[in-house]
Amino acid sequence: MKKLLISALALYATAATAQNAVVSVKDKETNSKDEVVASYYLPKTVFDIEIEAVNKHFKAGPYASDAKRLFGTAADMQDKDAWEVKNVRIKQRAEPDPAQHYKVYAAYGSTGSLISLTEMEILRGVNLPMGFNTASNKCEKPTANNCREKRHGKKMCEESREFKTNFKYKENDSVPDKGNAEFAYDLVNSLRMAKSDLLQQNGDDVKDVNAFLESVEKEEKEMTALFYGKTCNEISNMTFSVSPDKEGNLEVCKFSARNGFAETSENISISIKKKNSTSKVSNSTGKSGYVYRVPAIADVEIKQGKNTLWKGTLEIPQLGSTESLPAGFFDKNDLKALFDNETGALLQISK
């Protein structure tokens, strides 16, 4: 952040009679004889909504059709994906609001021309001292209005290893080869019996019982997966930027348990409902003044269908109202004003 200080000491003698004015860039030019010494924006809030979802990739086992016959329980024989939202985080940041852009007319050197701005030209203060520290600004660089969505994903798991299917054995010359499914079934039962015997005997003849049990259980899991399949979880993190300009429901993204973040999916939406907000200081004179925000307090809820993913209460400046301090207020009084660079609210008036 930087401080923009506009002054001309050589013209200071004319300051006492100067008529300062603050005019919206959307309005007609003022009749003021003074020049435009500065312009500023009020901030608007942007929500960066990060959605963490898990994609469960299921791969059917090669012997799924034999599961019912051998184990008595049918197995799923089709590969499929299933999506689920695991976590939602919401962050607020400020951007200049093009609908709240103002020009300041004043004589150079007048107290009212000492305007402090952030790097994004958001109003920070009037008549602040030159040494005022504005490093607390947290605003980021402005982004294009059409950049509503930011995506980034990360795969958090390795694909399941290939299934073990190269089984066949001959017990003796008089017994035919066993099929792969039967061999795997026999091996699963053998592993279960070995584990049961070990637990019953307390593992007296095994030096490292835990290591052996872990090895047996791992092998049993691999064999059972030949019938009942494997699942690999992939984590995706997507960030969607939304800047609400009214109450009600606003789409955040498309999402469904079947298709994940697909354009044909169902909506994840953000619901905004304002609470009452009050003004701190108003310009009762009706004259031109430094416009600032009175942010609205709103209940915010992010939902997927009827399921609530996130809920909280937040300040949303663009849904509130605007007030103003008279432009000549700072010339007649050696006063200073400090504004919140993230909400545009009046924080302090002091000498």
C-alpha positions as CSV (number, residue, x, y, z in Angstrom):
1,M,0.0,0.0,0.0
2,K,1.2,3.5,-0.6
3,K,0.0,7.0,0.5
4,L,-0.9,9.4,-2.2
5,L,-0.3,12.9,-0.8
6,I,-1.4,15.8,-3.0
7,S,-0.3,19.2,-1.8
8,A,1.0,22.6,-3.1
9,L,2.2,24.8,-0.3
10,A,2.6,27.8,-2.6
11,L,-1.2,27.8,-3.1
12,Y,-2.0,27.2,0.6
13,A,-3.3,30.8,1.0
14,T,-6.3,30.0,-1.2
15,A,-7.4,27.0,0.9
16,A,-9.5,28.9,3.3
17,T,-12.0,30.0,0.7
18,A,-11.9,26.8,-1.4
19,Q,-15.1,24.9,-2.0
20,N,-14.2,21.2,-2.0
21,A,-16.5,18.8,-3.8
22,V,-16.7,15.0,-4.2
23,V,-18.5,13.8,-7.3
24,S,-19.3,10.4,-8.6
25,V,-17.7,9.7,-12.0
26,K,-21.1,8.7,-13.2
27,D,-22.5,12.2,-12.5
28,K,-22.1,15.3,-14.6
29,E,-19.1,17.6,-14.1
30,T,-19.3,19.9,-11.1
31,N,-19.3,23.7,-11.4
32,S,-16.4,23.9,-9.0
33,K,-13.6,26.2,-10.1
34,D,-11.1,23.8,-8.4
35,E,-9.4,21.0,-10.2
36,V,-9.7,17.2,-9.8
37,V,-6.9,16.5,-7.3
38,A,-7.7,12.8,-6.7
39,S,-10.1,10.0,-7.4
40,Y,-11.0,7.0,-5.2
41,Y,-13.0,3.8,-5.1
42,L,-15.0,2.3,-2.3
43,P,-14.3,-1.4,-1.8
44,K,-16.6,-4.3,-2.5
45,T,-16.2,-7.8,-1.0
46,V,-15.3,-10.8,-3.0
47,F,-15.8,-14.3,-1.5
48,D,-13.2,-16.9,-2.5
49,I,-15.0,-20.2,-1.7
50,E,-12.7,-23.2,-1.6
51,I,-14.5,-26.5,-1.9
52,E,-12.6,-29.7,-1.0
53,A,-14.2,-32.8,-2.6
54,V,-13.1,-36.4,-2.7
55,N,-13.6,-38.5,-5.8
56,K,-13.8,-42.2,-4.9
57,H,-12.6,-44.3,-7.9
58,F,-14.0,-47.8,-7.6
59,K,-12.5,-50.6,-9.8
60,A,-14.4,-53.9,-9.8
61,G,-12.5,-57.1,-9.0
62,P,-11.7,-59.5,-11.9
63,Y,-13.6,-62.3,-10.0
64,A,-16.6,-60.2,-9.0
65,S,-18.9,-62.6,-10.8
66,D,-17.7,-65.4,-8.6
67,A,-18.2,-63.6,-5.2
68,K,-21.8,-64.7,-4.7
69,R,-20.9,-68.4,-5.5
70,L,-17.9,-68.6,-3.3
71,F,-18.4,-66.1,-0.5
72,G,-22.2,-65.9,-0.5
73,T,-22.3,-62.1,-1.0
74,A,-22.6,-60.5,-4.4
75,A,-20.0,-57.9,-5.5
76,D,-20.3,-54.8,-7.6
77,M,-19.2,-55.7,-11.1
78,Q,-19.1,-52.2,-12.6
79,D,-16.3,-49.6,-12.3
80,K,-17.7,-46.2,-11.0
81,D,-16.8,-42.9,-9.5
82,A,-18.6,-41.3,-6.5
83,W,-18.0,-37.6,-5.4
84,E,-18.5,-36.1,-2.0
85,V,-17.9,-32.6,-0.6
86,K,-15.6,-33.0,2.5
87,N,-14.9,-29.3,3.5
88,V,-15.8,-25.7,2.6
89,R,-13.7,-22.7,3.4
90,I,-14.6,-19.1,2.7
91,K,-12.2,-16.1,2.6
92,Q,-13.0,-12.4,2.0
93,R,-11.0,-9.9,0.1
94,A,-11.6,-6.4,-1.2
95,E,-11.6,-5.1,-4.8
96,P,-12.4,-1.6,-6.1
97,D,-16.1,-1.2,-6.8
98,P,-16.6,0.4,-10.3
99,A,-20.0,1.5,-9.2
100,Q,-18.5,3.6,-6.4
101,H,-15.9,5.7,-8.1
102,Y,-15.5,9.3,-7.0
103,K,-13.5,12.4,-8.1
104,V,-12.3,15.0,-5.5
105,Y,-12.3,18.7,-6.5
106,A,-10.2,20.9,-4.2
107,A,-7.6,23.6,-4.3
108,Y,-4.1,22.3,-4.2
109,G,-2.7,22.6,-0.7
110,S,-6.0,22.5,1.1
111,T,-6.5,20.1,3.9
112,G,-9.3,18.4,2.0
113,S,-6.9,17.5,-0.8
114,L,-4.8,15.3,1.3
115,I,-6.2,12.0,0.3
116,S,-4.7,8.6,1.3
117,L,-5.3,5.7,-1.1
118,T,-4.4,2.0,-1.2
119,E,-2.5,0.6,-4.2
120,M,-5.9,-0.2,-5.7
121,E,-7.0,3.4,-5.2
122,I,-9.4,2.5,-2.4
123,L,-10.0,5.4,0.0
124,R,-8.0,4.9,3.2
125,G,-8.1,8.4,4.8
126,V,-8.4,12.2,4.6
127,N,-5.8,14.5,6.0
128,L,-3.8,11.7,7.5
129,P,-0.2,12.5,8.6
130,M,2.6,11.8,6.2
131,G,4.0,9.1,8.5
132,F,0.8,7.2,8.8
133,N,1.4,3.5,8.4
134,T,-0.9,1.9,5.9
135,A,0.8,-1.4,5.8
136,S,-2.3,-3.1,7.3
137,N,-4.0,-3.2,3.9
138,K,-4.9,-6.7,3.0
139,C,-6.4,-6.1,-0.4
140,E,-5.1,-8.1,-3.4
141,K,-4.6,-6.9,-6.9
142,P,-7.9,-6.5,-8.8
143,T,-9.0,-9.3,-11.0
144,A,-11.0,-9.3,-14.2
145,N,-14.8,-9.3,-13.6
146,N,-15.2,-12.4,-15.7
147,C,-12.6,-14.3,-13.6
148,R,-15.2,-15.7,-11.3
149,E,-13.8,-19.1,-10.9
150,K,-10.3,-20.3,-9.9
151,R,-9.6,-24.0,-10.1
152,H,-6.8,-26.1,-8.7
153,G,-6.8,-29.8,-7.9
154,K,-4.4,-32.2,-6.3
155,K,-4.3,-36.0,-6.5
156,M,-3.8,-37.3,-3.0
157,C,-3.6,-41.1,-3.7
158,E,-1.8,-43.5,-6.0
159,E,-3.8,-45.7,-8.3
160,S,-4.5,-49.1,-6.9
161,R,-1.9,-51.7,-7.9
162,E,-2.9,-54.2,-10.5
163,F,-4.9,-57.2,-9.3
164,K,-3.1,-60.4,-8.7
165,T,-4.6,-62.8,-11.2
166,N,-1.8,-65.1,-12.3
167,F,-2.9,-68.1,-10.1
168,K,-3.2,-71.7,-11.0
169,Y,-1.8,-74.7,-9.3
170,K,-1.9,-78.5,-9.4
171,E,-2.0,-80.4,-6.1
172,N,-1.0,-83.6,-7.6
173,D,-1.2,-85.4,-10.9
174,S,-4.7,-86.8,-10.2
175,V,-6.3,-83.4,-9.4
176,P,-7.1,-81.0,-12.2
177,D,-5.9,-77.4,-12.2
178,K,-7.8,-75.1,-10.0
179,G,-9.3,-71.9,-11.5
180,N,-7.9,-68.5,-10.5
181,A,-11.1,-67.6,-8.5
182,E,-11.1,-70.9,-6.6
183,F,-7.4,-70.5,-5.8
184,A,-7.9,-67.0,-4.5
185,Y,-10.9,-68.1,-2.4
186,D,-8.8,-70.9,-0.9
187,L,-6.0,-68.5,-0.1
188,V,-8.3,-66.1,1.6
189,N,-9.6,-68.9,3.8
190,S,-6.1,-70.1,4.6
191,L,-5.0,-66.6,5.6
192,R,-8.0,-66.2,7.8
193,M,-7.3,-69.6,9.5
194,A,-3.7,-68.6,10.0
195,K,-4.7,-65.4,11.7
196,S,-7.2,-67.1,13.9
197,D,-4.7,-69.8,15.0
198,L,-2.1,-67.1,15.8
199,L,-4.6,-65.1,17.9
200,Q,-5.7,-68.3,19.8
201,Q,-2.2,-69.4,20.5
202,N,-1.1,-65.9,21.6
203,G,1.6,-66.1,19.0
204,D,4.1,-68.0,21.2
205,D,6.1,-69.3,18.3
206,V,6.1,-66.0,16.4
207,K,8.7,-63.4,17.4
208,D,7.0,-60.4,16.0
209,V,3.3,-61.1,16.2
210,N,2.1,-57.6,15.1
211,A,4.3,-57.6,12.0
212,F,3.1,-61.1,11.1
213,L,-0.5,-60.2,11.6
214,E,-0.1,-57.0,9.5
215,S,1.4,-59.0,6.7
216,V,-1.4,-61.6,6.8
217,E,-4.1,-58.9,6.9
218,K,-2.5,-57.1,4.0
219,E,-2.4,-60.2,1.8
220,E,-6.0,-61.1,2.8
221,K,-7.1,-57.6,1.7
222,E,-5.4,-58.0,-1.7
223,M,-7.0,-61.4,-2.2
224,T,-10.5,-60.2,-1.2
225,A,-10.2,-57.3,-3.5
226,L,-10.0,-59.7,-6.4
227,F,-13.7,-60.3,-5.7
228,Y,-15.0,-57.1,-4.2
229,G,-12.8,-54.5,-5.9
230,K,-10.6,-51.6,-4.9
231,T,-11.2,-47.9,-4.2
232,C,-8.8,-45.1,-4.7
233,N,-9.6,-41.6,-3.3
234,E,-8.6,-38.5,-5.2
235,I,-8.8,-35.1,-3.4
236,S,-9.8,-32.0,-5.5
237,N,-9.7,-28.4,-4.3
238,M,-11.6,-25.9,-6.3
239,T,-11.9,-22.2,-5.5
240,F,-14.8,-20.2,-6.9
241,S,-14.9,-16.4,-6.6
242,V,-18.3,-14.7,-6.0
243,S,-19.1,-11.0,-5.5
244,P,-22.7,-10.7,-4.4
245,D,-24.5,-7.5,-5.4
246,K,-27.9,-8.4,-3.8
247,E,-29.6,-10.6,-1.3
248,G,-30.9,-14.1,-2.2
249,N,-29.3,-17.2,-3.7
250,L,-26.3,-17.1,-6.1
251,E,-24.8,-20.1,-7.8
252,V,-21.2,-20.9,-6.7
253,C,-20.6,-23.9,-9.0
254,K,-22.0,-27.1,-10.4
255,F,-21.5,-30.4,-8.4
256,S,-23.1,-33.8,-8.0
257,A,-22.2,-37.1,-6.4
258,R,-22.1,-38.7,-9.8
259,N,-20.3,-36.2,-12.0
260,G,-18.3,-34.0,-9.5
261,F,-17.5,-30.5,-10.8
262,A,-19.3,-30.9,-14.1
263,E,-21.3,-28.3,-16.0
264,T,-24.3,-30.7,-16.1
265,S,-24.4,-31.3,-12.4
266,E,-26.6,-29.8,-9.7
267,N,-25.9,-26.4,-8.0
268,I,-23.9,-25.5,-4.9
269,S,-25.3,-22.1,-4.0
270,I,-24.6,-19.3,-1.5
271,S,-27.6,-17.8,0.3
272,I,-27.3,-14.2,1.6
273,K,-29.8,-12.5,4.0
274,K,-29.1,-9.1,5.4
275,K,-29.5,-8.1,9.0
276,N,-30.1,-4.5,10.2
277,S,-27.2,-2.1,9.9
278,T,-26.8,1.3,11.4
279,S,-24.9,4.4,10.3
280,K,-22.1,5.9,12.5
281,V,-21.9,9.4,11.0
282,S,-24.1,11.1,8.3
283,N,-23.8,14.2,6.3
284,S,-26.9,16.1,7.3
285,T,-26.0,19.2,5.3
286,G,-26.9,17.6,2.0
287,K,-23.7,19.0,0.5
288,S,-21.0,17.1,-1.4
289,G,-18.9,15.0,0.9
290,Y,-16.4,12.1,1.1
291,V,-18.6,9.0,0.5
292,Y,-17.9,5.9,2.6
293,R,-19.6,2.6,3.3
294,V,-21.9,1.4,6.1
295,P,-21.4,-2.3,5.5
296,A,-24.4,-4.7,5.8
297,I,-24.3,-7.6,8.3
298,A,-25.6,-10.7,6.6
299,D,-26.3,-14.4,7.4
300,V,-24.4,-16.4,4.8
301,E,-25.1,-20.1,4.0
302,I,-23.5,-22.3,1.4
303,K,-25.7,-25.3,0.5
304,Q,-25.8,-28.3,-1.8
305,G,-29.4,-29.0,-2.2
306,K,-30.9,-29.2,1.3
307,N,-27.5,-30.0,2.8
308,T,-25.7,-27.0,4.5
309,L,-22.0,-27.0,3.8
310,W,-21.0,-23.7,5.6
311,K,-22.8,-21.1,7.7
312,G,-21.8,-17.9,9.3
313,T,-22.3,-14.1,9.7
314,L,-20.2,-11.7,7.5
315,E,-19.9,-8.0,6.6
316,I,-20.7,-7.3,3.0
317,P,-20.1,-3.6,2.2
318,Q,-21.7,-3.5,-1.2
319,L,-25.0,-4.6,0.3
320,G,-25.0,-1.8,2.9
321,S,-25.6,1.9,2.5
322,T,-23.3,4.9,1.9
323,E,-22.9,8.0,4.0
324,S,-20.6,11.1,3.5
325,L,-18.6,13.5,5.5
326,P,-18.9,17.1,4.2
327,A,-16.0,17.9,1.9
328,G,-15.3,21.2,3.7
329,F,-15.3,19.5,7.0
330,F,-11.5,19.0,7.1
331,D,-10.6,22.6,6.1
332,K,-12.6,24.2,8.9
333,N,-11.4,21.7,11.5
334,D,-8.0,20.2,11.8
335,L,-9.5,16.7,11.7
336,K,-8.4,13.4,10.2
337,A,-10.6,10.6,9.0
338,L,-9.5,6.9,8.8
339,F,-11.5,4.4,6.7
340,D,-11.4,0.6,6.6
341,N,-9.8,-0.4,3.3
342,E,-11.6,-3.7,3.2
343,T,-15.2,-2.6,4.0
344,G,-15.0,1.2,3.3
345,A,-16.4,1.9,6.8
346,L,-15.5,5.0,8.8
347,L,-13.2,3.8,11.5
348,Q,-12.1,7.0,13.3
349,I,-12.3,10.8,13.3
350,S,-9.5,12.5,15.3
351,K,-7.4,15.6,15.5
